[in-house]
Amino acid sequence: MASVTGITLFREKTTVHSFSFDAGSEGNAAAMSIRSNRIAMTLKAPDVTETVVVRGQNIPSTLRCAAMVVETFTRNPLVFRKDDAVDWADKWENRQSSYERKFVPESWVSLHHAGTTLFSTNTSRHIDALEALAQGGDINEQLVRRVSQTLFGRDEEFVVQHDSQTAVVFTPFSSYHRAAILERRGGRTGSFAVSVHHPPKPKKSVRYDTFIHFCADLIEAVNVRMFLERIKAMVEENRISGPPITPAQVQAAMDRRRELVAYVNAFERANKVSYRPERPELF
């Protein structure tokens, strides 16, 4: 039987500044800058162990891509060893919402296995090089420096900064799945935990990928609520900041929130769900 260990999503920021002392050089330059969410998963089945990395621009999409991988591996543990490649692009197309495709064009995800990029909606040679060297392991400043020397030359001097912060932690237990989720609220960080309990046997347990997808819906619903609250505040204070936001986007965000809340409510009705300290506000 296929299984997945605990999953941790990290917010990561990687920056490399190069200093060249050649004649005519402009000196300090940002050679590489990457902001993304990253999950490194260990997938297991009899005689099979795979490490797969998922990256993404935002947390909900990163989690949905991870759920897609977990579901695919659970159905076929040899999926990463088959000669015929999986059409990950087609699988992802069915997971991405029309709201994100139209109004969140900066959103992207990528999938990496054994140092190879299997799928990406925003190809980055910097990310590809990092994952090729990391091979599913942790990213640290030493590894970033080695990649920088390969990409930009050993004659360069580099200042490397790599910051990694835990954002979501999934833990599977025998009787329930649990997720600890960190939130950013007005510059401050809060947190809550959500658990789904398996029904008594002989009923089927709640699938891990289904729970991950539920958490993605929950987090996105909170994010969309906060987005709409910022728009309301700007209108009330008669101020405009950031890129222009059209009435069509506001309406689409309201529709998307209703859709996400319906998904969350349906999952809660179908399963025993508990929150600590309390359920986040969705409206």
C-alpha positions as protocol buffer text, in pm:
chain_id: "A"
residue {
  index: 1
  type: MET
  ca { x: 0 y: 0 z: 0 }
}
residue {
  index: 2
  type: ALA
  ca { x: 128 y: 346 z: -91 }
}
residue {
  index: 3
  type: SER
  ca { x: 192 y: 591 z: 190 }
}
residue {
  index: 4
  type: VAL
  ca { x: 315 y: 946 z: 237 }
}
residue {
  index: 5
  type: THR
  ca { x: 504 y: 1076 z: 538 }
}
residue {
  index: 6
  type: GLY
  ca { x: 446 y: 1416 z: 694 }
}
residue {
  index: 7
  type: ILE
  ca { x: 454 y: 1708 z: 452 }
}
residue {
  index: 8
  type: THR
  ca { x: 593 y: 2054 z: 525 }
}
residue {
  index: 9
  type: LEU
  ca { x: 547 y: 2357 z: 302 }
}
residue {
  index: 10
  type: PHE
  ca { x: 817 y: 2621 z: 334 }
}
residue {
  index: 11
  type: ARG
  ca { x: 811 y: 2981 z: 215 }
}
residue {
  index: 12
  type: GLU
  ca { x: 1154 y: 3032 z: 63 }
}
residue {
  index: 13
  type: LYS
  ca { x: 1343 y: 3335 z: -63 }
}
residue {
  index: 14
  type: THR
  ca { x: 1676 y: 3290 z: -238 }
}
residue {
  index: 15
  type: THR
  ca { x: 1886 y: 3588 z: -346 }
}
residue {
  index: 16
  type: VAL
  ca { x: 2234 y: 3595 z: -500 }
}
residue {
  index: 17
  type: HIS
  ca { x: 2428 y: 3915 z: -560 }
}
residue {
  index: 18
  type: SER
  ca { x: 2740 y: 3891 z: -772 }
}
residue {
  index: 19
  type: PHE
  ca { x: 3046 y: 4114 z: -740 }
}
residue {
  index: 20
  type: SER
  ca { x: 3275 y: 4121 z: -1042 }
}
residue {
  index: 21
  type: PHE
  ca { x: 3605 y: 4307 z: -1041 }
}
residue {
  index: 22
  type: ASP
  ca { x: 3664 y: 4291 z: -1415 }
}
residue {
  index: 23
  type: ALA
  ca { x: 3728 y: 4614 z: -1603 }
}
residue {
  index: 24
  type: GLY
  ca { x: 3401 y: 4778 z: -1705 }
}
residue {
  index: 25
  type: SER
  ca { x: 3194 y: 4575 z: -1461 }
}
residue {
  index: 26
  type: GLU
  ca { x: 2902 y: 4747 z: -1294 }
}
residue {
  index: 27
  type: GLY
  ca { x: 2984 y: 4566 z: -969 }
}
residue {
  index: 28
  type: ASN
  ca { x: 2698 y: 4463 z: -743 }
}
residue {
  index: 29
  type: ALA
  ca { x: 2414 y: 4296 z: -936 }
}
residue {
  index: 30
  type: ALA
  ca { x: 2126 y: 4070 z: -845 }
}
residue {
  index: 31
  type: ALA
  ca { x: 2226 y: 3755 z: -1031 }
}
residue {
  index: 32
  type: MET
  ca { x: 1939 y: 3543 z: -897 }
}
residue {
  index: 33
  type: SER
  ca { x: 1623 y: 3611 z: -701 }
}
residue {
  index: 34
  type: ILE
  ca { x: 1365 y: 3341 z: -630 }
}
residue {
  index: 35
  type: ARG
  ca { x: 1053 y: 3361 z: -416 }
}
residue {
  index: 36
  type: SER
  ca { x: 846 y: 3047 z: -396 }
}
residue {
  index: 37
  type: ASN
  ca { x: 679 y: 2790 z: -176 }
}
residue {
  index: 38
  type: ARG
  ca { x: 848 y: 2449 z: -166 }
}
residue {
  index: 39
  type: ILE
  ca { x: 744 y: 2101 z: -57 }
}
residue {
  index: 40
  type: ALA
  ca { x: 975 y: 1798 z: -59 }
}
residue {
  index: 41
  type: MET
  ca { x: 769 y: 1479 z: -20 }
}
residue {
  index: 42
  type: THR
  ca { x: 875 y: 1123 z: 49 }
}
residue {
  index: 43
  type: LEU
  ca { x: 638 y: 876 z: -119 }
}
residue {
  index: 44
  type: LYS
  ca { x: 657 y: 509 z: -22 }
}
residue {
  index: 45
  type: ALA
  ca { x: 516 y: 177 z: -141 }
}
residue {
  index: 46
  type: PRO
  ca { x: 650 y: -182 z: -123 }
}
residue {
  index: 47
  type: ASP
  ca { x: 1000 y: -174 z: -281 }
}
residue {
  index: 48
  type: VAL
  ca { x: 943 y: 188 z: -391 }
}
residue {
  index: 49
  type: THR
  ca { x: 1061 y: 511 z: -229 }
}
residue {
  index: 50
  type: GLU
  ca { x: 1044 y: 838 z: -420 }
}
residue {
  index: 51
  type: THR
  ca { x: 1130 y: 1195 z: -325 }
}
residue {
  index: 52
  type: VAL
  ca { x: 934 y: 1456 z: -516 }
}
residue {
  index: 53
  type: VAL
  ca { x: 958 y: 1834 z: -492 }
}
residue {
  index: 54
  type: VAL
  ca { x: 672 y: 2072 z: -566 }
}
residue {
  index: 55
  type: ARG
  ca { x: 723 y: 2447 z: -596 }
}
residue {
  index: 56
  type: GLY
  ca { x: 467 y: 2720 z: -648 }
}
residue {
  index: 57
  type: GLN
  ca { x: 410 y: 3094 z: -644 }
}
residue {
  index: 58
  type: ASN
  ca { x: 129 y: 3078 z: -388 }
}
residue {
  index: 59
  type: ILE
  ca { x: 40 y: 2833 z: -112 }
}
residue {
  index: 60
  type: PRO
  ca { x: -300 y: 2705 z: -237 }
}
residue {
  index: 61
  type: SER
  ca { x: -164 y: 2616 z: -582 }
}
residue {
  index: 62
  type: THR
  ca { x: 145 y: 2453 z: -432 }
}
residue {
  index: 63
  type: LEU
  ca { x: -76 y: 2238 z: -209 }
}
residue {
  index: 64
  type: ARG
  ca { x: -306 y: 2143 z: -496 }
}
residue {
  index: 65
  type: CYS
  ca { x: -7 y: 2037 z: -705 }
}
residue {
  index: 66
  type: ALA
  ca { x: 121 y: 1831 z: -410 }
}
residue {
  index: 67
  type: ALA
  ca { x: -223 y: 1669 z: -372 }
}
residue {
  index: 68
  type: MET
  ca { x: -216 y: 1586 z: -744 }
}
residue {
  index: 69
  type: VAL
  ca { x: 119 y: 1407 z: -698 }
}
residue {
  index: 70
  type: VAL
  ca { x: 0 y: 1218 z: -389 }
}
residue {
  index: 71
  type: GLU
  ca { x: -317 y: 1103 z: -565 }
}
residue {
  index: 72
  type: THR
  ca { x: -126 y: 992 z: -876 }
}
residue {
  index: 73
  type: PHE
  ca { x: 133 y: 799 z: -673 }
}
residue {
  index: 74
  type: THR
  ca { x: -133 y: 636 z: -454 }
}
residue {
  index: 75
  type: ARG
  ca { x: -308 y: 504 z: -763 }
}
residue {
  index: 76
  type: ASN
  ca { x: 18 y: 389 z: -924 }
}
residue {
  index: 77
  type: PRO
  ca { x: 336 y: 377 z: -709 }
}
residue {
  index: 78
  type: LEU
  ca { x: 543 y: 307 z: -1022 }
}
residue {
  index: 79
  type: VAL
  ca { x: 434 y: 631 z: -1187 }
}
residue {
  index: 80
  type: PHE
  ca { x: 785 y: 781 z: -1163 }
}
residue {
  index: 81
  type: ARG
  ca { x: 948 y: 467 z: -1302 }
}
residue {
  index: 82
  type: LYS
  ca { x: 728 y: 407 z: -1605 }
}
residue {
  index: 83
  type: ASP
  ca { x: 866 y: 461 z: -1952 }
}
residue {
  index: 84
  type: ASP
  ca { x: 553 y: 644 z: -2069 }
}
residue {
  index: 85
  type: ALA
  ca { x: 555 y: 988 z: -1911 }
}
residue {
  index: 86
  type: VAL
  ca { x: 255 y: 1124 z: -1723 }
}
residue {
  index: 87
  type: ASP
  ca { x: 87 y: 1426 z: -1878 }
}
residue {
  index: 88
  type: TRP
  ca { x: 129 y: 1644 z: -1570 }
}
residue {
  index: 89
  type: ALA
  ca { x: 28 y: 1955 z: -1766 }
}
residue {
  index: 90
  type: ASP
  ca { x: -311 y: 1803 z: -1843 }
}
residue {
  index: 91
  type: LYS
  ca { x: -357 y: 1693 z: -1482 }
}
residue {
  index: 92
  type: TRP
  ca { x: -274 y: 2042 z: -1359 }
}
residue {
  index: 93
  type: GLU
  ca { x: -506 y: 2207 z: -1611 }
}
residue {
  index: 94
  type: ASN
  ca { x: -794 y: 2022 z: -1446 }
}
residue {
  index: 95
  type: ARG
  ca { x: -687 y: 2144 z: -1100 }
}
residue {
  index: 96
  type: GLN
  ca { x: -638 y: 2513 z: -1169 }
}
residue {
  index: 97
  type: SER
  ca { x: -940 y: 2739 z: -1125 }
}
residue {
  index: 98
  type: SER
  ca { x: -1064 y: 2970 z: -1398 }
}
residue {
  index: 99
  type: TYR
  ca { x: -1030 y: 3259 z: -1151 }
}
residue {
  index: 100
  type: GLU
  ca { x: -659 y: 3194 z: -1105 }
}
residue {
  index: 101
  type: ARG
  ca { x: -599 y: 3150 z: -1478 }
}
residue {
  index: 102
  type: LYS
  ca { x: -765 y: 3482 z: -1557 }
}
residue {
  index: 103
  type: PHE
  ca { x: -687 y: 3705 z: -1260 }
}
residue {
  index: 104
  type: VAL
  ca { x: -370 y: 3560 z: -1105 }
}
residue {
  index: 105
  type: PRO
  ca { x: -141 y: 3537 z: -1410 }
}
residue {
  index: 106
  type: GLU
  ca { x: 170 y: 3541 z: -1191 }
}
residue {
  index: 107
  type: SER
  ca { x: 74 y: 3206 z: -1038 }
}
residue {
  index: 108
  type: TRP
  ca { x: 293 y: 2909 z: -1134 }
}
residue {
  index: 109
  type: VAL
  ca { x: 385 y: 2560 z: -1016 }
}
residue {
  index: 110
  type: SER
  ca { x: 666 y: 2316 z: -1093 }
}
residue {
  index: 111
  type: LEU
  ca { x: 732 y: 1949 z: -1023 }
}
residue {
  index: 112
  type: HIS
  ca { x: 1076 y: 1792 z: -977 }
}
residue {
  index: 113
  type: HIS
  ca { x: 1191 y: 1432 z: -933 }
}
residue {
  index: 114
  type: ALA
  ca { x: 1544 y: 1294 z: -900 }
}
residue {
  index: 115
  type: GLY
  ca { x: 1689 y: 1627 z: -1003 }
}
residue {
  index: 116
  type: THR
  ca { x: 1478 y: 1647 z: -1318 }
}
residue {
  index: 117
  type: THR
  ca { x: 1205 y: 1901 z: -1380 }
}
residue {
  index: 118
  type: LEU
  ca { x: 902 y: 1697 z: -1487 }
}
residue {
  index: 119
  type: PHE
  ca { x: 660 y: 1986 z: -1528 }
}
residue {
  index: 120
  type: SER
  ca { x: 657 y: 2363 z: -1492 }
}
residue {
  index: 121
  type: THR
  ca { x: 418 y: 2640 z: -1587 }
}
residue {
  index: 122
  type: ASN
  ca { x: 697 y: 2898 z: -1560 }
}
residue {
  index: 123
  type: THR
  ca { x: 1033 y: 2750 z: -1655 }
}
residue {
  index: 124
  type: SER
  ca { x: 1324 y: 2888 z: -1453 }
}
residue {
  index: 125
  type: ARG
  ca { x: 1681 y: 2778 z: -1517 }
}
residue {
  index: 126
  type: HIS
  ca { x: 1771 y: 2895 z: -1166 }
}
residue {
  index: 127
  type: ILE
  ca { x: 1510 y: 2671 z: -1000 }
}
residue {
  index: 128
  type: ASP
  ca { x: 1595 y: 2382 z: -1233 }
}
residue {
  index: 129
  type: ALA
  ca { x: 1964 y: 2412 z: -1138 }
}
residue {
  index: 130
  type: LEU
  ca { x: 1886 y: 2425 z: -765 }
}
residue {
  index: 131
  type: GLU
  ca { x: 1662 y: 2119 z: -777 }
}
residue {
  index: 132
  type: ALA
  ca { x: 1908 y: 1928 z: -997 }
}
residue {
  index: 133
  type: LEU
  ca { x: 2173 y: 1966 z: -729 }
}
residue {
  index: 134
  type: ALA
  ca { x: 1943 y: 1932 z: -426 }
}
residue {
  index: 135
  type: GLN
  ca { x: 1799 y: 1600 z: -549 }
}
residue {
  index: 136
  type: GLY
  ca { x: 1498 y: 1641 z: -320 }
}
residue {
  index: 137
  type: GLY
  ca { x: 1703 y: 1751 z: -19 }
}
residue {
  index: 138
  type: ASP
  ca { x: 1697 y: 2081 z: 166 }
}
residue {
  index: 139
  type: ILE
  ca { x: 1807 y: 2405 z: 4 }
}
residue {
  index: 140
  type: ASN
  ca { x: 2073 y: 2597 z: 200 }
}
residue {
  index: 141
  type: GLU
  ca { x: 2321 y: 2877 z: 137 }
}
residue {
  index: 142
  type: GLN
  ca { x: 2605 y: 2636 z: 62 }
}
residue {
  index: 143
  type: LEU
  ca { x: 2404 y: 2464 z: -209 }
}
residue {
  index: 144
  type: VAL
  ca { x: 2293 y: 2800 z: -354 }
}
residue {
  index: 145
  type: ARG
  ca { x: 2657 y: 2910 z: -370 }
}
residue {
  index: 146
  type: ARG
  ca { x: 2756 y: 2594 z: -559 }
}
residue {
  index: 147
  type: VAL
  ca { x: 2475 y: 2648 z: -809 }
}
residue {
  index: 148
  type: SER
  ca { x: 2575 y: 3014 z: -850 }
}
residue {
  index: 149
  type: GLN
  ca { x: 2932 y: 2915 z: -936 }
}
residue {
  index: 150
  type: THR
  ca { x: 2799 y: 2674 z: -1198 }
}
residue {
  index: 151
  type: LEU
  ca { x: 2558 y: 2926 z: -1349 }
}
residue {
  index: 152
  type: PHE
  ca { x: 2765 y: 3245 z: -1331 }
}
residue {
  index: 153
  type: GLY
  ca { x: 3128 y: 3135 z: -1315 }
}
residue {
  index: 154
  type: ARG
  ca { x: 3381 y: 3064 z: -1044 }
}
residue {
  index: 155
  type: ASP
  ca { x: 3558 y: 3396 z: -1098 }
}
residue {
  index: 156
  type: GLU
  ca { x: 3265 y: 3585 z: -951 }
}
residue {
  index: 157
  type: GLU
  ca { x: 3227 y: 3680 z: -585 }
}
residue {
  index: 158
  type: PHE
  ca { x: 2880 y: 3608 z: -445 }
}
residue {
  index: 159
  type: VAL
  ca { x: 2674 y: 3719 z: -150 }
}
residue {
  index: 160
  type: VAL
  ca { x: 2414 y: 3449 z: -91 }
}
residue {
  index: 161
  type: GLN
  ca { x: 2098 y: 3481 z: 116 }
}
residue {
  index: 162
  type: HIS
  ca { x: 1852 y: 3198 z: 164 }
}
residue {
  index: 163
  type: ASP
  ca { x: 1558 y: 3228 z: 400 }
}
residue {
  index: 164
  type: SER
  ca { x: 1313 y: 2945 z: 471 }
}
residue {
  index: 165
  type: GLN
  ca { x: 1004 y: 2971 z: 691 }
}
residue {
  index: 166
  type: THR
  ca { x: 756 y: 2698 z: 777 }
}
residue {
  index: 167
  type: ALA
  ca { x: 404 y: 2779 z: 656 }
}
residue {
  index: 168
  type: VAL
  ca { x: 203 y: 2453 z: 660 }
}
residue {
  index: 169
  type: VAL
  ca { x: 278 y: 2122 z: 832 }
}
residue {
  index: 170
  type: PHE
  ca { x: 76 y: 1806 z: 755 }
}
residue {
  index: 171
  type: THR
  ca { x: 95 y: 1511 z: 993 }
}
residue {
  index: 172
  type: PRO
  ca { x: -89 y: 1184 z: 926 }
}
residue {
  index: 173
  type: PHE
  ca { x: -195 y: 982 z: 1231 }
}
residue {
  index: 174
  type: SER
  ca { x: -368 y: 646 z: 1247 }
}
residue {
  index: 175
  type: SER
  ca { x: -704 y: 799 z: 1337 }
}
residue {
  index: 176
  type: TYR
  ca { x: -685 y: 1141 z: 1172 }
}
residue {
  index: 177
  type: HIS
  ca { x: -493 y: 1383 z: 948 }
}
residue {
  index: 178
  type: ARG
  ca { x: -376 y: 1714 z: 1092 }
}
residue {
  index: 179
  type: ALA
  ca { x: -251 y: 2039 z: 936 }
}
residue {
  index: 180
  type: ALA
  ca { x: -92 y: 2327 z: 1124 }
}
residue {
  index: 181
  type: ILE
  ca { x: -125 y: 2648 z: 920 }
}
residue {
  index: 182
  type: LEU
  ca { x: 54 y: 2978 z: 980 }
}
residue {
  index: 183
  type: GLU
  ca { x: -127 y: 3294 z: 875 }
}
residue {
  index: 184
  type: ARG
  ca { x: -3 y: 3645 z: 806 }
}
residue {
  index: 185
  type: ARG
  ca { x: -246 y: 3904 z: 938 }
}
residue {
  index: 186
  type: GLY
  ca { x: -160 y: 4271 z: 903 }
}
residue {
  index: 187
  type: GLY
  ca { x: 212 y: 4214 z: 933 }
}
residue {
  index: 188
  type: ARG
  ca { x: 168 y: 3971 z: 1223 }
}
residue {
  index: 189
  type: THR
  ca { x: 177 y: 3593 z: 1215 }
}
residue {
  index: 190
  type: GLY
  ca { x: -103 y: 3380 z: 1357 }
}
residue {
  index: 191
  type: SER
  ca { x: -176 y: 3011 z: 1334 }
}
residue {
  index: 192
  type: PHE
  ca { x: -450 y: 2753 z: 1353 }
}
residue {
  index: 193
  type: ALA
  ca { x: -474 y: 2377 z: 1320 }
}
residue {
  index: 194
  type: VAL
  ca { x: -735 y: 2170 z: 1139 }
}
residue {
  index: 195
  type: SER
  ca { x: -789 y: 1795 z: 1168 }
}
residue {
  index: 196
  type: VAL
  ca { x: -1010 y: 1547 z: 987 }
}
residue {
  index: 197
  type: HIS
  ca { x: -1091 y: 1223 z: 1167 }
}
residue {
  index: 198
  type: HIS
  ca { x: -1125 y: 891 z: 991 }
}
residue {
  index: 199
  type: PRO
  ca { x: -1465 y: 723 z: 1023 }
}
residue {
  index: 200
  type: PRO
  ca { x: -1492 y: 395 z: 1213 }
}
residue {
  index: 201
  type: LYS
  ca { x: -1402 y: 85 z: 1016 }
}
residue {
  index: 202
  type: PRO
  ca { x: -1505 y: -71 z: 783 }
}
residue {
  index: 203
  type: LYS
  ca { x: -1564 y: 268 z: 620 }
}
residue {
  index: 204
  type: LYS
  ca { x: -1278 y: 406 z: 412 }
}
residue {
  index: 205
  type: SER
  ca { x: -1034 y: 649 z: 570 }
}
residue {
  index: 206
  type: VAL
  ca { x: -1017 y: 1008 z: 448 }
}
residue {
  index: 207
  type: ARG
  ca { x: -765 y: 1022 z: 166 }
}
residue {
  index: 208
  type: TYR
  ca { x: -453 y: 1222 z: 235 }
}
residue {
  index: 209
  type: ASP
  ca { x: -466 y: 1404 z: -100 }
}
residue {
  index: 210
  type: THR
  ca { x: -830 y: 1497 z: -40 }
}
residue {
  index: 211
  type: PHE
  ca { x: -738 y: 1655 z: 294 }
}
residue {
  index: 212
  type: ILE
  ca { x: -448 y: 1847 z: 137 }
}
residue {
  index: 213
  type: HIS
  ca { x: -683 y: 1980 z: -130 }
}
residue {
  index: 214
  type: PHE
  ca { x: -935 y: 2080 z: 138 }
}
residue {
  index: 215
  type: CYS
  ca { x: -664 y: 2279 z: 317 }
}
residue {
  index: 216
  type: ALA
  ca { x: -577 y: 2450 z: -12 }
}
residue {
  index: 217
  type: ASP
  ca { x: -942 y: 2555 z: -51 }
}
residue {
  index: 218
  type: LEU
  ca { x: -952 y: 2673 z: 311 }
}
residue {
  index: 219
  type: ILE
  ca { x: -635 y: 2883 z: 278 }
}
residue {
  index: 220
  type: GLU
  ca { x: -743 y: 3033 z: -53 }
}
residue {
  index: 221
  type: ALA
  ca { x: -1084 y: 3123 z: 91 }
}
residue {
  index: 222
  type: VAL
  ca { x: -909 y: 3314 z: 370 }
}
residue {
  index: 223
  type: ASN
  ca { x: -678 y: 3484 z: 119 }
}
residue {
  index: 224
  type: VAL
  ca { x: -966 y: 3592 z: -105 }
}
residue {
  index: 225
  type: ARG
  ca { x: -1156 y: 3725 z: 197 }
}
residue {
  index: 226
  type: MET
  ca { x: -852 y: 3935 z: 295 }
}
residue {
  index: 227
  type: PHE
  ca { x: -817 y: 4059 z: -64 }
}
residue {
  index: 228
  type: LEU
  ca { x: -1180 y: 4173 z: -69 }
}
residue {
  index: 229
  type: GLU
  ca { x: -1139 y: 4340 z: 270 }
}
residue {
  index: 230
  type: ARG
  ca { x: -842 y: 4539 z: 137 }
}
residue {
  index: 231
  type: ILE
  ca { x: -1046 y: 4651 z: -165 }
}
residue {
  index: 232
  type: LYS
  ca { x: -1332 y: 4759 z: 63 }
}
residue {
  index: 233
  type: ALA
  ca { x: -1092 y: 4955 z: 285 }
}
residue {
  index: 234
  type: MET
  ca { x: -940 y: 5134 z: -16 }
}
residue {
  index: 235
  type: VAL
  ca { x: -1285 y: 5233 z: -142 }
}
residue {
  index: 236
  type: GLU
  ca { x: -1394 y: 5359 z: 200 }
}
residue {
  index: 237
  type: GLU
  ca { x: -1071 y: 5558 z: 245 }
}
residue {
  index: 238
  type: ASN
  ca { x: -1076 y: 5681 z: -117 }
}
residue {
  index: 239
  type: ARG
  ca { x: -724 y: 5566 z: -190 }
}
residue {
  index: 240
  type: ILE
  ca { x: -569 y: 5346 z: -456 }
}
residue {
  index: 241
  type: SER
  ca { x: -252 y: 5143 z: -416 }
}
residue {
  index: 242
  type: GLY
  ca { x: -90 y: 4870 z: -619 }
}
residue {
  index: 243
  type: PRO
  ca { x: -196 y: 4755 z: -967 }
}
residue {
  index: 244
  type: PRO
  ca { x: -542 y: 4857 z: -1092 }
}
residue {
  index: 245
  type: ILE
  ca { x: -826 y: 4626 z: -993 }
}
residue {
  index: 246
  type: THR
  ca { x: -1129 y: 4612 z: -1217 }
}
residue {
  index: 247
  type: PRO
  ca { x: -1492 y: 4563 z: -1110 }
}
residue {
  index: 248
  type: ALA
  ca { x: -1486 y: 4237 z: -1306 }
}
residue {
  index: 249
  type: GLN
  ca { x: -1203 y: 4108 z: -1090 }
}
residue {
  index: 250
  type: VAL
  ca { x: -1381 y: 4207 z: -769 }
}
residue {
  index: 251
  type: GLN
  ca { x: -1696 y: 4027 z: -883 }
}
residue {
  index: 252
  type: ALA
  ca { x: -1491 y: 3722 z: -984 }
}
residue {
  index: 253
  type: ALA
  ca { x: -1322 y: 3722 z: -642 }
}
residue {
  index: 254
  type: MET
  ca { x: -1662 y: 3730 z: -470 }
}
residue {
  index: 255
  type: ASP
  ca { x: -1779 y: 3440 z: -685 }
}
residue {
  index: 256
  type: ARG
  ca { x: -1458 y: 3249 z: -615 }
}
residue {
  index: 257
  type: ARG
  ca { x: -1500 y: 3299 z: -241 }
}
residue {
  index: 258
  type: ARG
  ca { x: -1855 y: 3161 z: -252 }
}
residue {
  index: 259
  type: GLU
  ca { x: -1727 y: 2863 z: -452 }
}
residue {
  index: 260
  type: LEU
  ca { x: -1445 y: 2793 z: -205 }
}
residue {
  index: 261
  type: VAL
  ca { x: -1672 y: 2827 z: 98 }
}
residue {
  index: 262
  type: ALA
  ca { x: -1912 y: 2580 z: -62 }
}
residue {
  index: 263
  type: TYR
  ca { x: -1622 y: 2332 z: -105 }
}
residue {
  index: 264
  type: VAL
  ca { x: -1515 y: 2379 z: 257 }
}
residue {
  index: 265
  type: ASN
  ca { x: -1870 y: 2341 z: 389 }
}
residue {
  index: 266
  type: ALA
  ca { x: -1927 y: 2027 z: 182 }
}
residue {
  index: 267
  type: PHE
  ca { x: -1607 y: 1867 z: 315 }
}
residue {
  index: 268
  type: GLU
  ca { x: -1705 y: 1954 z: 674 }
}
residue {
  index: 269
  type: ARG
  ca { x: -2051 y: 1804 z: 627 }
}
residue {
  index: 270
  type: ALA
  ca { x: -1906 y: 1482 z: 488 }
}
residue {
  index: 271
  type: ASN
  ca { x: -1634 y: 1443 z: 752 }
}
residue {
  index: 272
  type: LYS
  ca { x: -1560 y: 1504 z: 1118 }
}
residue {
  index: 273
  type: VAL
  ca { x: -1348 y: 1820 z: 1113 }
}
residue {
  index: 274
  type: SER
  ca { x: -1210 y: 2006 z: 1414 }
}
residue {
  index: 275
  type: TYR
  ca { x: -1020 y: 2334 z: 1448 }
}
residue {
  index: 276
  type: ARG
  ca { x: -786 y: 2477 z: 1711 }
}
residue {
  index: 277
  type: PRO
  ca { x: -826 y: 2737 z: 1838 }
}
residue {
  index: 278
  type: GLU
  ca { x: -1114 y: 2807 z: 1601 }
}
residue {
  index: 279
  type: ARG
  ca { x: -1223 y: 2799 z: 1239 }
}
residue {
  index: 280
  type: PRO
  ca { x: -1084 y: 3094 z: 1042 }
}
residue {
  index: 281
  type: GLU
  ca { x: -1327 y: 3354 z: 913 }
}
residue {
  index: 282
  type: LEU
  ca { x: -1421 y: 3297 z: 550 }
}
residue {
  index: 283
  type: PHE
  ca { x: -1672 y: 3581 z: 512 }
}
